[in-house]
């Protein structure tokens, strides 16, 4: 499970020795995130984002547990209980802004983490399971974030719940029955609010459990690295602690600086003013959009405007879910044996086009549905699928990659102007 | 002398870290400073997480209660609330006041006279929390027909504490007299508690 040169935990004191013989938890931690986990020596700052995602989840769980002490999951008083948190509860404004913006921080970090995986080919053998579990975590995050957004029971909460559960009504024949079952009614109300609260509290702990599997699966082959070349020997690695605890520590500090800037200077910048209007089942807001982190998917949903064999509504929902489920197949769509885009000149260009494409989708997702935006959205959505289903498989077969370094150490030394020594 | 900033010759691994050949004081300083600063940040963030559990502004705003005494006849008591706790307001009869005054204060568990427990000129108005000082049950005796215990004051049914007509603990496990909340007469028949 680890490299043969990994250091072993050696308890120094009688007490730690006594504990280790009975419950080797410190040994487990040492081997997972301590000096006993050898990590490639050349990781760049993009490798901080896994730890940052963990930090974001921890912040969400802590602030969420605290908010749940004051929130009332009842349609009649949910909105007021949130205002009560903002006005009356000691530091309640801070805790709620931290939770709301913490969700945005979590998604910023996770999107960067996913983009890192796409650029450096982290999804490729032997780390496919790490990637698959990551997609599961992402899906769970989306469900959790959506249900959390419903809880304040403002206009966007209510209509968000209406629209998202409306996706299920696109399913032929049984769709409407499923929607009514999900809501526990014909429109969002107490029943829906209560079950969303229950699940919103549950799912983060499910996410934490899947993260354990994600890290477990990662530690079987060990971390990848920016060259994509596997570790060949002890000279290619450094112990996780202190080298990457220190590097991650710096990343965490920067993360909290950005997080604090959002909380204290622009707490509502990423939100919608409409959600400070209490839910009104008889009036839809003029311009209803999801939170920013769902906008690219929302754009894909909106791109289907004509019926083609199936109704446009069903196409939109299928495409939206498909755009994420597609990720499960990525390790097998990309057959290039070279992982890192650093050595894949053609793939690298298409990677950046995909990033631009996703930003375009994000723009269209939040924009008014005028003709120009609909067309941009349709092109961008088509390109998104083309990237994964056509471009990636073709590029991986046709591209001529640049020569790979013989080892991580060789790459590191070459970068610092030294002459590579023959492989030992 | 090698230190952490010395370039590693090509093809060689960095020399193992030895206290003697490096610059331990500088490295230790950075380490301690960084961890200590993170610790300060961690401690500061705990403050709102703990303090959010203290009474919120709307709860603190409930901390005064206005009372109208004009409808309470001598010998009668009413139960109302102060900070969501039961509040006993009792109009003592002359007999009850005499009984309370006859007790030798020195023999009491929590020595107080009736004067000390009431306001000057309003000795008949005994205003106390209806919270037994043992474990917080509501003693009986405020409502008509309830058991007032062998001292004619209040009787706590949970563990048998007995209070006299000045609501002082006389028998049973309770350690203190029933608490007198802060209050003022705003007129002869109105009181503001809190």
Interface residues (C-beta under 8 A of the other chain):
Chain A: X62 X66 X69 X70 X84 X87 X88 X89 X90 X91 X92 X94 X95 X235 X249 X253 X256 X413 X418 X419 X420 X421
Chain B: X9 X10 X11 X13 X34 X38 X41 X47 X48 X49 X51 X52 X53 X54 X56 X57 X58 X59
